[in-house]
């Protein structure tokens, strides 16, 4: 099962910028076309539920599972 630290590692390996750290990590990435992608990652060490993971992948990271797995 996917863990929050896997998403954090993906962002670090894929060139996302950590722009804020509170009780969550906040990352952003400016894409070549000017689109700004953002994601918020829990500092919890636990697992990410399947439904929530699908939403993060689709709406925030906007990458395929294959791409994601190649970066972690």
CHARMM internal coordinates of N, CA and C (Angstrom, degrees):
IC EDIT
DIST 1 N 1 CA 1.4567
DIST 1 CA 1 C 1.5327
ANGL 1 N 1 CA 1 C 109.69
DIST 1 C 2 N 1.2940
ANGL 1 CA 1 C 2 N 116.26
DIHE 1 N 1 CA 1 C 2 N 145.73
DIST 2 N 2 CA 1.4586
ANGL 1 C 2 N 2 CA 122.86
DIHE 1 CA 1 C 2 N 2 CA -178.97
DIST 2 CA 2 C 1.5267
ANGL 2 N 2 CA 2 C 110.30
DIHE 1 C 2 N 2 CA 2 C -72.27
DIST 2 C 3 N 1.3265
ANGL 2 CA 2 C 3 N 116.32
DIHE 2 N 2 CA 2 C 3 N 140.73
DIST 3 N 3 CA 1.4604
ANGL 2 C 3 N 3 CA 122.35
DIHE 2 CA 2 C 3 N 3 CA 178.88
DIST 3 CA 3 C 1.5297
ANGL 3 N 3 CA 3 C 109.39
DIHE 2 C 3 N 3 CA 3 C -115.40
DIST 3 C 4 N 1.3293
ANGL 3 CA 3 C 4 N 116.35
DIHE 3 N 3 CA 3 C 4 N 158.65
DIST 4 N 4 CA 1.4626
ANGL 3 C 4 N 4 CA 121.19
DIHE 3 CA 3 C 4 N 4 CA -179.89
DIST 4 CA 4 C 1.5220
ANGL 4 N 4 CA 4 C 111.54
DIHE 3 C 4 N 4 CA 4 C -56.78
DIST 4 C 5 N 1.3146
ANGL 4 CA 4 C 5 N 117.44
DIHE 4 N 4 CA 4 C 5 N -37.46
DIST 5 N 5 CA 1.4675
ANGL 4 C 5 N 5 CA 120.02
DIHE 4 CA 4 C 5 N 5 CA -178.77
DIST 5 CA 5 C 1.5319
ANGL 5 N 5 CA 5 C 111.65
DIHE 4 C 5 N 5 CA 5 C -65.09
DIST 5 C 6 N 1.3464
ANGL 5 CA 5 C 6 N 117.26
DIHE 5 N 5 CA 5 C 6 N -24.95
DIST 6 N 6 CA 1.4685
ANGL 5 C 6 N 6 CA 120.27
DIHE 5 CA 5 C 6 N 6 CA 176.27
DIST 6 CA 6 C 1.5277
ANGL 6 N 6 CA 6 C 111.01
DIHE 5 C 6 N 6 CA 6 C -66.94
DIST 6 C 7 N 1.3209
ANGL 6 CA 6 C 7 N 116.35
DIHE 6 N 6 CA 6 C 7 N -38.95
DIST 7 N 7 CA 1.4717
ANGL 6 C 7 N 7 CA 120.01
DIHE 6 CA 6 C 7 N 7 CA 178.36
DIST 7 CA 7 C 1.5226
ANGL 7 N 7 CA 7 C 109.55
DIHE 6 C 7 N 7 CA 7 C -68.58
DIST 7 C 8 N 1.3200
ANGL 7 CA 7 C 8 N 117.80
DIHE 7 N 7 CA 7 C 8 N -39.98
DIST 8 N 8 CA 1.4643
ANGL 7 C 8 N 8 CA 121.55
DIHE 7 CA 7 C 8 N 8 CA 177.19
DIST 8 CA 8 C 1.5318
ANGL 8 N 8 CA 8 C 110.32
DIHE 7 C 8 N 8 CA 8 C -61.67
DIST 8 C 9 N 1.3187
ANGL 8 CA 8 C 9 N 116.91
DIHE 8 N 8 CA 8 C 9 N -44.90
DIST 9 N 9 CA 1.4687
ANGL 8 C 9 N 9 CA 121.23
DIHE 8 CA 8 C 9 N 9 CA 178.86
DIST 9 CA 9 C 1.5347
ANGL 9 N 9 CA 9 C 110.27
DIHE 8 C 9 N 9 CA 9 C -61.89
DIST 9 C 10 N 1.3389
ANGL 9 CA 9 C 10 N 116.96
DIHE 9 N 9 CA 9 C 10 N -41.42
DIST 10 N 10 CA 1.4655
ANGL 9 C 10 N 10 CA 120.39
DIHE 9 CA 9 C 10 N 10 CA 177.20
DIST 10 CA 10 C 1.5264
ANGL 10 N 10 CA 10 C 110.22
DIHE 9 C 10 N 10 CA 10 C -56.94
DIST 10 C 11 N 1.3280
ANGL 10 CA 10 C 11 N 116.84
DIHE 10 N 10 CA 10 C 11 N -49.87
DIST 11 N 11 CA 1.4640
ANGL 10 C 11 N 11 CA 120.49
DIHE 10 CA 10 C 11 N 11 CA -177.98
DIST 11 CA 11 C 1.5233
ANGL 11 N 11 CA 11 C 111.09
DIHE 10 C 11 N 11 CA 11 C -59.73
DIST 11 C 12 N 1.3143
ANGL 11 CA 11 C 12 N 116.95
DIHE 11 N 11 CA 11 C 12 N -43.04
DIST 12 N 12 CA 1.4652
ANGL 11 C 12 N 12 CA 120.55
DIHE 11 CA 11 C 12 N 12 CA 179.52
DIST 12 CA 12 C 1.5300
ANGL 12 N 12 CA 12 C 111.33
DIHE 11 C 12 N 12 CA 12 C -64.38
DIST 12 C 13 N 1.3147
ANGL 12 CA 12 C 13 N 117.16
DIHE 12 N 12 CA 12 C 13 N -40.85
DIST 13 N 13 CA 1.4661
ANGL 12 C 13 N 13 CA 121.51
DIHE 12 CA 12 C 13 N 13 CA -178.47
DIST 13 CA 13 C 1.5238
ANGL 13 N 13 CA 13 C 113.03
DIHE 12 C 13 N 13 CA 13 C -76.94
DIST 13 C 14 N 1.3271
ANGL 13 CA 13 C 14 N 117.29
DIHE 13 N 13 CA 13 C 14 N -21.06
DIST 14 N 14 CA 1.4654
ANGL 13 C 14 N 14 CA 121.37
DIHE 13 CA 13 C 14 N 14 CA -176.37
DIST 14 CA 14 C 1.5338
ANGL 14 N 14 CA 14 C 112.86
DIHE 13 C 14 N 14 CA 14 C -100.95
DIST 14 C 15 N 1.3280
ANGL 14 CA 14 C 15 N 117.19
DIHE 14 N 14 CA 14 C 15 N 8.81
DIST 15 N 15 CA 1.4570
ANGL 14 C 15 N 15 CA 120.14
DIHE 14 CA 14 C 15 N 15 CA 174.34
DIST 15 CA 15 C 1.5123
ANGL 15 N 15 CA 15 C 116.12
DIHE 14 C 15 N 15 CA 15 C 84.31
DIST 15 C 16 N 1.3214
ANGL 15 CA 15 C 16 N 118.50
DIHE 15 N 15 CA 15 C 16 N 20.56
DIST 16 N 16 CA 1.4540
ANGL 15 C 16 N 16 CA 121.67
DIHE 15 CA 15 C 16 N 16 CA 176.31
DIST 16 CA 16 C 1.5205
ANGL 16 N 16 CA 16 C 108.93
DIHE 15 C 16 N 16 CA 16 C -77.51
DIST 16 C 17 N 1.3245
ANGL 16 CA 16 C 17 N 116.90
DIHE 16 N 16 CA 16 C 17 N 149.52
DIST 17 N 17 CA 1.4624
ANGL 16 C 17 N 17 CA 122.93
DIHE 16 CA 16 C 17 N 17 CA -179.98
DIST 17 CA 17 C 1.5292
ANGL 17 N 17 CA 17 C 109.81
DIHE 16 C 17 N 17 CA 17 C -99.09
DIST 17 C 18 N 1.3202
ANGL 17 CA 17 C 18 N 116.71
DIHE 17 N 17 CA 17 C 18 N 127.65
DIST 18 N 18 CA 1.4652
ANGL 17 C 18 N 18 CA 121.60
DIHE 17 CA 17 C 18 N 18 CA 171.66
DIST 18 CA 18 C 1.5208
ANGL 18 N 18 CA 18 C 106.32
DIHE 17 C 18 N 18 CA 18 C -79.28
DIST 18 C 19 N 1.3430
ANGL 18 CA 18 C 19 N 116.87
DIHE 18 N 18 CA 18 C 19 N 111.82
DIST 19 N 19 CA 1.4597
ANGL 18 C 19 N 19 CA 118.90
DIHE 18 CA 18 C 19 N 19 CA -175.41
DIST 19 CA 19 C 1.5136
ANGL 19 N 19 CA 19 C 113.65
DIHE 18 C 19 N 19 CA 19 C -110.95
DIST 19 C 20 N 1.3346
ANGL 19 CA 19 C 20 N 117.06
DIHE 19 N 19 CA 19 C 20 N -7.38
DIST 20 N 20 CA 1.4594
ANGL 19 C 20 N 20 CA 120.08
DIHE 19 CA 19 C 20 N 20 CA 179.42
DIST 20 CA 20 C 1.5193
ANGL 20 N 20 CA 20 C 108.33
DIHE 19 C 20 N 20 CA 20 C -161.44
DIST 20 C 21 N 1.3389
ANGL 20 CA 20 C 21 N 115.43
DIHE 20 N 20 CA 20 C 21 N 142.00
DIST 21 N 21 CA 1.4630
ANGL 20 C 21 N 21 CA 119.75
DIHE 20 CA 20 C 21 N 21 CA 178.16
DIST 21 CA 21 C 1.5231
ANGL 21 N 21 CA 21 C 107.99
DIHE 20 C 21 N 21 CA 21 C -139.63
DIST 21 C 22 N 1.3235
ANGL 21 CA 21 C 22 N 115.41
DIHE 21 N 21 CA 21 C 22 N 115.33
DIST 22 N 22 CA 1.4654
ANGL 21 C 22 N 22 CA 121.99
DIHE 21 CA 21 C 22 N 22 CA 176.97
DIST 22 CA 22 C 1.5218
ANGL 22 N 22 CA 22 C 105.30
DIHE 21 C 22 N 22 CA 22 C -125.32
DIST 22 C 23 N 1.3229
ANGL 22 CA 22 C 23 N 116.54
DIHE 22 N 22 CA 22 C 23 N -117.29
DIST 23 N 23 CA 1.4597
ANGL 22 C 23 N 23 CA 119.55
DIHE 22 CA 22 C 23 N 23 CA 171.45
DIST 23 CA 23 C 1.5327
ANGL 23 N 23 CA 23 C 110.27
DIHE 22 C 23 N 23 CA 23 C -87.67
DIST 23 C 24 N 1.3275
ANGL 23 CA 23 C 24 N 116.13
DIHE 23 N 23 CA 23 C 24 N 1.41
DIST 24 N 24 CA 1.4612
ANGL 23 C 24 N 24 CA 124.32
DIHE 23 CA 23 C 24 N 24 CA 174.73
DIST 24 CA 24 C 1.5286
ANGL 24 N 24 CA 24 C 108.12
DIHE 23 C 24 N 24 CA 24 C -136.39
DIST 24 C 25 N 1.3296
ANGL 24 CA 24 C 25 N 115.77
DIHE 24 N 24 CA 24 C 25 N 162.19
DIST 25 N 25 CA 1.4587
ANGL 24 C 25 N 25 CA 121.73
DIHE 24 CA 24 C 25 N 25 CA 169.73
DIST 25 CA 25 C 1.5230
ANGL 25 N 25 CA 25 C 106.98
DIHE 24 C 25 N 25 CA 25 C -95.81
DIST 25 C 26 N 1.3140
ANGL 25 CA 25 C 26 N 117.31
DIHE 25 N 25 CA 25 C 26 N 132.97
DIST 26 N 26 CA 1.4517
ANGL 25 C 26 N 26 CA 122.31
DIHE 25 CA 25 C 26 N 26 CA 178.33
DIST 26 CA 26 C 1.5290
ANGL 26 N 26 CA 26 C 107.92
DIHE 25 C 26 N 26 CA 26 C -114.45
DIST 26 C 27 N 1.3226
ANGL 26 CA 26 C 27 N 115.88
DIHE 26 N 26 CA 26 C 27 N 119.79
DIST 27 N 27 CA 1.4647
ANGL 26 C 27 N 27 CA 122.51
DIHE 26 CA 26 C 27 N 27 CA -179.39
DIST 27 CA 27 C 1.5162
ANGL 27 N 27 CA 27 C 109.92
DIHE 26 C 27 N 27 CA 27 C -117.61
DIST 27 C 28 N 1.3304
ANGL 27 CA 27 C 28 N 115.15
DIHE 27 N 27 CA 27 C 28 N 152.57
DIST 28 N 28 CA 1.4653
ANGL 27 C 28 N 28 CA 121.21
DIHE 27 CA 27 C 28 N 28 CA 174.47
DIST 28 CA 28 C 1.5193
ANGL 28 N 28 CA 28 C 108.68
DIHE 27 C 28 N 28 CA 28 C -144.24
DIST 28 C 29 N 1.3227
ANGL 28 CA 28 C 29 N 114.13
DIHE 28 N 28 CA 28 C 29 N 156.26
DIST 29 N 29 CA 1.4665
ANGL 28 C 29 N 29 CA 120.20
DIHE 28 CA 28 C 29 N 29 CA 178.41
DIST 29 CA 29 C 1.5220
ANGL 29 N 29 CA 29 C 108.18
DIHE 28 C 29 N 29 CA 29 C -145.08
DIST 29 C 30 N 1.3262
ANGL 29 CA 29 C 30 N 116.05
DIHE 29 N 29 CA 29 C 30 N 124.12
DIST 30 N 30 CA 1.4591
ANGL 29 C 30 N 30 CA 122.30
DIHE 29 CA 29 C 30 N 30 CA 176.86
DIST 30 CA 30 C 1.5201
ANGL 30 N 30 CA 30 C 107.96
DIHE 29 C 30 N 30 CA 30 C -88.12
DIST 30 C 31 N 1.3039
ANGL 30 CA 30 C 31 N 116.07
DIHE 30 N 30 CA 30 C 31 N 121.20
DIST 31 N 31 CA 1.4543
ANGL 30 C 31 N 31 CA 122.12
DIHE 30 CA 30 C 31 N 31 CA -178.26
DIST 31 CA 31 C 1.5321
ANGL 31 N 31 CA 31 C 110.06
DIHE 30 C 31 N 31 CA 31 C -87.26
DIST 31 C 32 N 1.3377
ANGL 31 CA 31 C 32 N 117.68
DIHE 31 N 31 CA 31 C 32 N 157.30
DIST 32 N 32 CA 1.4705
ANGL 31 C 32 N 32 CA 121.02
DIHE 31 CA 31 C 32 N 32 CA -177.71
DIST 32 CA 32 C 1.5290
ANGL 32 N 32 CA 32 C 114.19
DIHE 31 C 32 N 32 CA 32 C -53.25
DIST 32 C 33 N 1.3094
ANGL 32 CA 32 C 33 N 118.77
DIHE 32 N 32 CA 32 C 33 N -34.36
DIST 33 N 33 CA 1.4628
ANGL 32 C 33 N 33 CA 121.32
DIHE 32 CA 32 C 33 N 33 CA -179.40
DIST 33 CA 33 C 1.5219
ANGL 33 N 33 CA 33 C 113.69
DIHE 32 C 33 N 33 CA 33 C -80.27
DIST 33 C 34 N 1.3388
ANGL 33 CA 33 C 34 N 117.44
DIHE 33 N 33 CA 33 C 34 N 0.61
DIST 34 N 34 CA 1.4586
ANGL 33 C 34 N 34 CA 120.71
DIHE 33 CA 33 C 34 N 34 CA 178.92
DIST 34 CA 34 C 1.5156
ANGL 34 N 34 CA 34 C 114.51
DIHE 33 C 34 N 34 CA 34 C 99.32
DIST 34 C 35 N 1.3242
ANGL 34 CA 34 C 35 N 117.84
DIHE 34 N 34 CA 34 C 35 N -6.18
DIST 35 N 35 CA 1.4586
ANGL 34 C 35 N 35 CA 121.57
DIHE 34 CA 34 C 35 N 35 CA 177.81
DIST 35 CA 35 C 1.5213
ANGL 35 N 35 CA 35 C 109.59
DIHE 34 C 35 N 35 CA 35 C -70.98
DIST 35 C 36 N 1.3316
ANGL 35 CA 35 C 36 N 116.22
DIHE 35 N 35 CA 35 C 36 N 137.04
DIST 36 N 36 CA 1.4561
ANGL 35 C 36 N 36 CA 121.19
DIHE 35 CA 35 C 36 N 36 CA 177.38
DIST 36 CA 36 C 1.5244
ANGL 36 N 36 CA 36 C 108.39
DIHE 35 C 36 N 36 CA 36 C -108.27
DIST 36 C 37 N 1.3311
ANGL 36 CA 36 C 37 N 115.94
DIHE 36 N 36 CA 36 C 37 N 117.67
DIST 37 N 37 CA 1.4602
ANGL 36 C 37 N 37 CA 120.87
DIHE 36 CA 36 C 37 N 37 CA 177.13
DIST 37 CA 37 C 1.5186
ANGL 37 N 37 CA 37 C 108.33
DIHE 36 C 37 N 37 CA 37 C -97.58
DIST 37 C 38 N 1.3348
ANGL 37 CA 37 C 38 N 116.79
DIHE 37 N 37 CA 37 C 38 N 143.61
DIST 38 N 38 CA 1.4566
ANGL 37 C 38 N 38 CA 122.10
DIHE 37 CA 37 C 38 N 38 CA 179.99
DIST 38 CA 38 C 1.5173
ANGL 38 N 38 CA 38 C 109.97
DIHE 37 C 38 N 38 CA 38 C -136.36
DIST 38 C 39 N 1.3276
ANGL 38 CA 38 C 39 N 114.69
DIHE 38 N 38 CA 38 C 39 N 149.38
DIST 39 N 39 CA 1.4521
ANGL 38 C 39 N 39 CA 120.12
DIHE 38 CA 38 C 39 N 39 CA 174.06
DIST 39 CA 39 C 1.5128
ANGL 39 N 39 CA 39 C 109.44
DIHE 38 C 39 N 39 CA 39 C -148.43
DIST 39 C 40 N 1.3183
ANGL 39 CA 39 C 40 N 115.52
DIHE 39 N 39 CA 39 C 40 N 154.33
DIST 40 N 40 CA 1.4564
ANGL 39 C 40 N 40 CA 123.20
DIHE 39 CA 39 C 40 N 40 CA 178.87
DIST 40 CA 40 C 1.5207
ANGL 40 N 40 CA 40 C 106.86
DIHE 39 C 40 N 40 CA 40 C -121.94
DIST 40 C 41 N 1.3504
ANGL 40 CA 40 C 41 N 116.82
DIHE 40 N 40 CA 40 C 41 N 129.74
DIST 41 N 41 CA 1.4556
ANGL 40 C 41 N 41 CA 121.64
DIHE 40 CA 40 C 41 N 41 CA -174.69
DIST 41 CA 41 C 1.5183
ANGL 41 N 41 CA 41 C 109.24
DIHE 40 C 41 N 41 CA 41 C -122.20
DIST 41 C 42 N 1.3023
ANGL 41 CA 41 C 42 N 115.63
DIHE 41 N 41 CA 41 C 42 N 128.19
DIST 42 N 42 CA 1.4584
ANGL 41 C 42 N 42 CA 121.01
DIHE 41 CA 41 C 42 N 42 CA 178.53
DIST 42 CA 42 C 1.5221
ANGL 42 N 42 CA 42 C 110.74
DIHE 41 C 42 N 42 CA 42 C -65.67
DIST 42 C 43 N 1.3138
ANGL 42 CA 42 C 43 N 116.56
DIHE 42 N 42 CA 42 C 43 N 146.22
DIST 43 N 43 CA 1.4652
ANGL 42 C 43 N 43 CA 121.41
DIHE 42 CA 42 C 43 N 43 CA 173.95
DIST 43 CA 43 C 1.5210
ANGL 43 N 43 CA 43 C 111.12
DIHE 42 C 43 N 43 CA 43 C -82.03
DIST 43 C 44 N 1.3075
ANGL 43 CA 43 C 44 N 116.42
DIHE 43 N 43 CA 43 C 44 N -3.52
DIST 44 N 44 CA 1.4559
ANGL 43 C 44 N 44 CA 122.01
DIHE 43 CA 43 C 44 N 44 CA 177.03
DIST 44 CA 44 C 1.5250
ANGL 44 N 44 CA 44 C 109.37
DIHE 43 C 44 N 44 CA 44 C -62.48
DIST 44 C 45 N 1.3080
ANGL 44 CA 44 C 45 N 116.53
DIHE 44 N 44 CA 44 C 45 N 146.75
DIST 45 N 45 CA 1.4676
ANGL 44 C 45 N 45 CA 120.14
DIHE 44 CA 44 C 45 N 45 CA -179.62
DIST 45 CA 45 C 1.5285
ANGL 45 N 45 CA 45 C 112.15
DIHE 44 C 45 N 45 CA 45 C -91.52
DIST 45 C 46 N 1.3139
ANGL 45 CA 45 C 46 N 116.68
DIHE 45 N 45 CA 45 C 46 N 2.09
DIST 46 N 46 CA 1.4545
ANGL 45 C 46 N 46 CA 120.68
DIHE 45 CA 45 C 46 N 46 CA -174.61
DIST 46 CA 46 C 1.5154
ANGL 46 N 46 CA 46 C 115.16
DIHE 45 C 46 N 46 CA 46 C -78.62
DIST 46 C 47 N 1.3207
ANGL 46 CA 46 C 47 N 113.46
DIHE 46 N 46 CA 46 C 47 N -173.35
DIST 47 N 47 CA 1.4574
ANGL 46 C 47 N 47 CA 121.83
DIHE 46 CA 46 C 47 N 47 CA -178.34
DIST 47 CA 47 C 1.5224
ANGL 47 N 47 CA 47 C 111.08
DIHE 46 C 47 N 47 CA 47 C -86.78
DIST 47 C 48 N 1.3204
ANGL 47 CA 47 C 48 N 114.86
DIHE 47 N 47 CA 47 C 48 N 153.89
DIST 48 N 48 CA 1.4657
ANGL 47 C 48 N 48 CA 122.30
DIHE 47 CA 47 C 48 N 48 CA 176.28
DIST 48 CA 48 C 1.5209
ANGL 48 N 48 CA 48 C 106.99
DIHE 47 C 48 N 48 CA 48 C -97.11
DIST 48 C 49 N 1.3224
ANGL 48 CA 48 C 49 N 117.19
DIHE 48 N 48 CA 48 C 49 N 127.44
DIST 49 N 49 CA 1.4658
ANGL 48 C 49 N 49 CA 120.04
DIHE 48 CA 48 C 49 N 49 CA -179.97
DIST 49 CA 49 C 1.5289
ANGL 49 N 49 CA 49 C 110.45
DIHE 48 C 49 N 49 CA 49 C -63.13
DIST 49 C 50 N 1.3146
ANGL 49 CA 49 C 50 N 116.18
DIHE 49 N 49 CA 49 C 50 N 151.91
DIST 50 N 50 CA 1.4643
ANGL 49 C 50 N 50 CA 122.23
DIHE 49 CA 49 C 50 N 50 CA -175.86
DIST 50 CA 50 C 1.5106
ANGL 50 N 50 CA 50 C 114.22
DIHE 49 C 50 N 50 CA 50 C -54.79
DIST 50 C 51 N 1.3323
ANGL 50 CA 50 C 51 N 116.86
DIHE 50 N 50 CA 50 C 51 N -46.79
DIST 51 N 51 CA 1.4655
ANGL 50 C 51 N 51 CA 120.50
DIHE 50 CA 50 C 51 N 51 CA -178.18
DIST 51 CA 51 C 1.5274
ANGL 51 N 51 CA 51 C 110.76
DIHE 50 C 51 N 51 CA 51 C -65.26
DIST 51 C 52 N 1.3121
ANGL 51 CA 51 C 52 N 117.12
DIHE 51 N 51 CA 51 C 52 N -44.61
DIST 52 N 52 CA 1.4557
ANGL 51 C 52 N 52 CA 120.84
DIHE 51 CA 51 C 52 N 52 CA 179.91
DIST 52 CA 52 C 1.5278
ANGL 52 N 52 CA 52 C 110.41
DIHE 51 C 52 N 52 CA 52 C -64.06
DIST 52 C 53 N 1.3184
ANGL 52 CA 52 C 53 N 116.89
DIHE 52 N 52 CA 52 C 53 N -40.56
DIST 53 N 53 CA 1.4656
ANGL 52 C 53 N 53 CA 121.47
DIHE 52 CA 52 C 53 N 53 CA 178.38
DIST 53 CA 53 C 1.5207
ANGL 53 N 53 CA 53 C 110.78
DIHE 52 C 53 N 53 CA 53 C -59.86
DIST 53 C 54 N 1.3159
ANGL 53 CA 53 C 54 N 117.52
DIHE 53 N 53 CA 53 C 54 N -44.00
DIST 54 N 54 CA 1.4696
ANGL 53 C 54 N 54 CA 121.33
DIHE 53 CA 53 C 54 N 54 CA 179.11
DIST 54 CA 54 C 1.5280
ANGL 54 N 54 CA 54 C 110.93
DIHE 53 C 54 N 54 CA 54 C -60.77
DIST 54 C 55 N 1.3201
ANGL 54 CA 54 C 55 N 117.05
DIHE 54 N 54 CA 54 C 55 N -40.43
DIST 55 N 55 CA 1.4674
ANGL 54 C 55 N 55 CA 121.17
DIHE 54 CA 54 C 55 N 55 CA 179.33
DIST 55 CA 55 C 1.5305
ANGL 55 N 55 CA 55 C 111.45
DIHE 54 C 55 N 55 CA 55 C -66.90
DIST 55 C 56 N 1.3326
ANGL 55 CA 55 C 56 N 117.14
DIHE 55 N 55 CA 55 C 56 N -43.39
DIST 56 N 56 CA 1.4692
ANGL 55 C 56 N 56 CA 120.92
DIHE 55 CA 55 C 56 N 56 CA 178.80
DIST 56 CA 56 C 1.5244
ANGL 56 N 56 CA 56 C 110.14
DIHE 55 C 56 N 56 CA 56 C -62.05
DIST 56 C 57 N 1.3113
ANGL 56 CA 56 C 57 N 116.38
DIHE 56 N 56 CA 56 C 57 N -45.67
DIST 57 N 57 CA 1.4635
ANGL 56 C 57 N 57 CA 121.52
DIHE 56 CA 56 C 57 N 57 CA -179.29
DIST 57 CA 57 C 1.5281
ANGL 57 N 57 CA 57 C 111.04
DIHE 56 C 57 N 57 CA 57 C -60.78
DIST 57 C 58 N 1.3146
ANGL 57 CA 57 C 58 N 116.45
DIHE 57 N 57 CA 57 C 58 N -44.91
DIST 58 N 58 CA 1.4650
ANGL 57 C 58 N 58 CA 121.49
DIHE 57 CA 57 C 58 N 58 CA -175.37
DIST 58 CA 58 C 1.5318
ANGL 58 N 58 CA 58 C 113.40
DIHE 57 C 58 N 58 CA 58 C -78.03
DIST 58 C 59 N 1.3166
ANGL 58 CA 58 C 59 N 117.33
DIHE 58 N 58 CA 58 C 59 N -47.11
DIST 59 N 59 CA 1.4712
ANGL 58 C 59 N 59 CA 120.74
DIHE 58 CA 58 C 59 N 59 CA -170.95
DIST 59 CA 59 C 1.5241
ANGL 59 N 59 CA 59 C 114.52
DIHE 58 C 59 N 59 CA 59 C -93.18
DIST 59 C 60 N 1.3176
ANGL 59 CA 59 C 60 N 117.73
DIHE 59 N 59 CA 59 C 60 N -31.31
DIST 60 N 60 CA 1.4637
ANGL 59 C 60 N 60 CA 119.52
DIHE 59 CA 59 C 60 N 60 CA -175.81
DIST 60 CA 60 C 1.5277
ANGL 60 N 60 CA 60 C 111.80
DIHE 59 C 60 N 60 CA 60 C -102.70
DIST 60 C 61 N 1.3137
ANGL 60 CA 60 C 61 N 117.63
DIHE 60 N 60 CA 60 C 61 N -56.96
DIST 61 N 61 CA 1.4585
ANGL 60 C 61 N 61 CA 120.52
DIHE 60 CA 60 C 61 N 61 CA -177.84
DIST 61 CA 61 C 1.5259
ANGL 61 N 61 CA 61 C 111.63
DIHE 60 C 61 N 61 CA 61 C -75.22
DIST 61 C 62 N 1.3202
ANGL 61 CA 61 C 62 N 117.35
DIHE 61 N 61 CA 61 C 62 N -34.73
DIST 62 N 62 CA 1.4624
ANGL 61 C 62 N 62 CA 124.67
DIHE 61 CA 61 C 62 N 62 CA 177.79
DIST 62 CA 62 C 1.5253
ANGL 62 N 62 CA 62 C 112.01
DIHE 61 C 62 N 62 CA 62 C 55.73
DIST 62 C 63 N 1.3443
ANGL 62 CA 62 C 63 N 115.35
DIHE 62 N 62 CA 62 C 63 N 48.79
DIST 63 N 63 CA 1.4612
ANGL 62 C 63 N 63 CA 121.79
DIHE 62 CA 62 C 63 N 63 CA 176.98
DIST 63 CA 63 C 1.5292
ANGL 63 N 63 CA 63 C 108.57
DIHE 62 C 63 N 63 CA 63 C -135.31
DIST 63 C 64 N 1.3133
ANGL 63 CA 63 C 64 N 116.03
DIHE 63 N 63 CA 63 C 64 N 166.60
DIST 64 N 64 CA 1.4597
ANGL 63 C 64 N 64 CA 120.67
DIHE 63 CA 63 C 64 N 64 CA 176.09
DIST 64 CA 64 C 1.5304
ANGL 64 N 64 CA 64 C 109.93
DIHE 63 C 64 N 64 CA 64 C -81.42
DIST 64 C 65 N 1.3010
ANGL 64 CA 64 C 65 N 115.93
DIHE 64 N 64 CA 64 C 65 N 162.38
DIST 65 N 65 CA 1.4828
ANGL 64 C 65 N 65 CA 120.56
DIHE 64 CA 64 C 65 N 65 CA 176.04
DIST 65 CA 65 C 1.5168
ANGL 65 N 65 CA 65 C 110.49
DIHE 64 C 65 N 65 CA 65 C -60.85
DIST 65 C 66 N 1.3276
ANGL 65 CA 65 C 66 N 116.75
DIHE 65 N 65 CA 65 C 66 N -38.23
DIST 66 N 66 CA 1.4532
ANGL 65 C 66 N 66 CA 121.10
DIHE 65 CA 65 C 66 N 66 CA 179.83
DIST 66 CA 66 C 1.5326
ANGL 66 N 66 CA 66 C 111.95
DIHE 65 C 66 N 66 CA 66 C -62.82
DIST 66 C 67 N 1.3277
ANGL 66 CA 66 C 67 N 115.27
DIHE 66 N 66 CA 66 C 67 N -44.64
DIST 67 N 67 CA 1.4726
ANGL 66 C 67 N 67 CA 119.75
DIHE 66 CA 66 C 67 N 67 CA 177.23
DIST 67 CA 67 C 1.5208
ANGL 67 N 67 CA 67 C 110.25
DIHE 66 C 67 N 67 CA 67 C -62.09
DIST 67 C 68 N 1.3284
ANGL 67 CA 67 C 68 N 116.11
DIHE 67 N 67 CA 67 C 68 N -46.63
DIST 68 N 68 CA 1.4626
ANGL 67 C 68 N 68 CA 121.37
DIHE 67 CA 67 C 68 N 68 CA 179.88
DIST 68 CA 68 C 1.5386
ANGL 68 N 68 CA 68 C 110.30
DIHE 67 C 68 N 68 CA 68 C -57.28
DIST 68 C 69 N 1.3213
ANGL 68 CA 68 C 69 N 116.32
DIHE 68 N 68 CA 68 C 69 N -49.66
DIST 69 N 69 CA 1.4643
ANGL 68 C 69 N 69 CA 120.46
DIHE 68 CA 68 C 69 N 69 CA -177.69
DIST 69 CA 69 C 1.5264
ANGL 69 N 69 CA 69 C 112.34
DIHE 68 C 69 N 69 CA 69 C -63.15
DIST 69 C 70 N 1.3061
ANGL 69 CA 69 C 70 N 117.90
DIHE 69 N 69 CA 69 C 70 N -27.98
DIST 70 N 70 CA 1.4572
ANGL 69 C 70 N 70 CA 121.81
DIHE 69 CA 69 C 70 N 70 CA 177.96
DIST 70 CA 70 C 1.5242
ANGL 70 N 70 CA 70 C 113.40
DIHE 69 C 70 N 70 CA 70 C -74.50
DIST 70 C 71 N 1.3253
ANGL 70 CA 70 C 71 N 116.88
DIHE 70 N 70 CA 70 C 71 N -13.79
DIST 71 N 71 CA 1.4642
ANGL 70 C 71 N 71 CA 120.94
DIHE 70 CA 70 C 71 N 71 CA -177.45
DIST 71 CA 71 C 1.5248
ANGL 71 N 71 CA 71 C 113.54
DIHE 70 C 71 N 71 CA 71 C -105.18
DIST 71 C 72 N 1.3318
ANGL 71 CA 71 C 72 N 118.15
DIHE 71 N 71 CA 71 C 72 N -10.92
DIST 72 N 72 CA 1.4801
ANGL 71 C 72 N 72 CA 118.08
DIHE 71 CA 71 C 72 N 72 CA -178.25
DIST 72 CA 72 C 1.4997
ANGL 72 N 72 CA 72 C 113.13
DIHE 71 C 72 N 72 CA 72 C -96.26
END
COOR INIT
IC SEED 1 N 1 CA 1 C
IC BUILD
